[in-house]
Each structure stands twice: as structure tokens, then as C-alpha cells.
Amino acid sequence: MPDDDYVVDALDHQHPTASIGTPWELVEDGVMGGMSSGTLTRGIVRGRECWRLQGEVSLENNGGFLQTALDLVPGSGTFDACTWTGVEIDVLGNGEPYNCHLRTADVCRPWQSYRATFVADPDWKTVWLPFSAFEAHRIDAPLDRSRLRRLGIVAIGRAFTVDIAVADIRFRA
């Protein structure tokens, strides 16, 4: 295993571009008829530069999510994360549970992903999500770390106010 982390985003590029060179995207459930809405901004929260996802998750019209997502490589390529054992996120929020979603080359439907849940506390903290904690959602294939395509931070599954800030995301040994 390497001693070095693989930095996904340390906020060293102009918003919305991540450190790896691809842009963060705001995805609302309106793409599937839902009514959730939100914003993705960059600024300082409690002394740290971060991007911040805020809004409301609504269950109306079969909705139920807000997401900010990032392609791990440009185009339709894949990223081999076998060298690392999980995802580490510096996060602050409103005390609600959120998900980290991974998509691989095996994922072909919008509702499929590999998911791990964490709580975004009101104080900055580092969340560790080992790849073994990611559960397949509506897909039978196991998580293939050698074929990652996309990473998302998601507010999902219930009506609630979304407020989550992320200052750093990295793959960790």
C-alpha cells in the first residue's frame, strides 16, 4: 500500500473544478420528475474553504435526493482505486446523515450505485469510509475498485433540509 493519499479535491482549483480536473455537478431529482432543489457554492464555513450543498429534499413526485457528483476521469474512462482502501472526507453539516455514492463501469442505470452513509456533524471532522463499507444498491455486481467512474455526496431518501460542506476528499491507503 502507498504512503500517499490520492487527492480527489483539496479545493485548489477554481470552483466547480476539483483537484483532479473534472467539475463538480449539482444533480437534483427533477431529472426524474422530483421536486427537490438546491445550490452548490464555494466559500468559507467555520474557518475552512469548502464547497457547500444546501437545499431541500422533497419526496413529492417520486423525488427524494440532492447530489453533487464528480467524474473521476474525463469522458467515460475509469479510475483504478485498488491501491487505496477507502474514501476520507473532511466534512461539516447539520447533523444529518448523508451518503457517499460510487459508480463503476458496471453501473448502467441512474438508480444504481455503491453507497456508504455518514453523519455530517456541526463541527468539522474527518469521515473515513472504507471501500468494504459501500453497499451495492440495485445492482448485483460487487464493487470493482479498478473501474470507478464517479463519486457523489448525496442527500437522499427522506424529506429534510440539506446543509453539508466538504473541504477535502481523498482516497486513502
C-alpha positions, 0 to 999 in steps of 0.5 A, a space after each residue: 500500500 502507498 504512503 500517499 493519499 490520492 487527492 480527489 479535491 483539496 479545493 485548489 482549483 477554481 470552483 466547480 473544478 476539483 483537484 483532479 480536473 473534472 467539475 463538480 455537478 449539482 444533480 437534483 431529482 427533477 431529472 426524474 420528475 422530483 421536486 427537490 432543489 438546491 445550490 452548490 457554492 464555494 466559500 468559507 464555513 467555520 474557518 475552512 474553504 469548502 464547497 457547500 450543498 444546501 437545499 431541500 429534499 422533497 419526496 413529492 413526485 417520486 423525488 427524494 435526493 440532492 447530489 453533487 457528483 464528480 467524474 473521476 476521469 474525463 469522458 467515460 474512462 475509469 479510475 483504478 482505486 485498488 491501491 487505496 482502501 477507502 474514501 476520507 472526507 473532511 466534512 461539516 453539516 447539520 447533523 444529518 446523515 448523508 451518503 457517499 455514492 460510487 459508480 463503476 463501469 458496471 453501473 448502467 442505470 441512474 438508480 444504481 450505485 455503491 453507497 456508504 452513509 455518514 453523519 455530517 456533524 456541526 463541527 468539522 471532522 474527518 469521515 473515513 469510509 472504507 471501500 468494504 463499507 459501500 453497499 451495492 444498491 440495485 445492482 448485483 455486481 460487487 464493487 470493482 475498485 479498478 473501474 470507478 467512474 464517479 463519486 457523489 455526496 448525496 442527500 437522499 431518501 427522506 424529506 429534510 433540509 440539506 446543509 453539508 460542506 466538504 473541504 477535502 476528499 481523498 482516497 486513502 491507503 
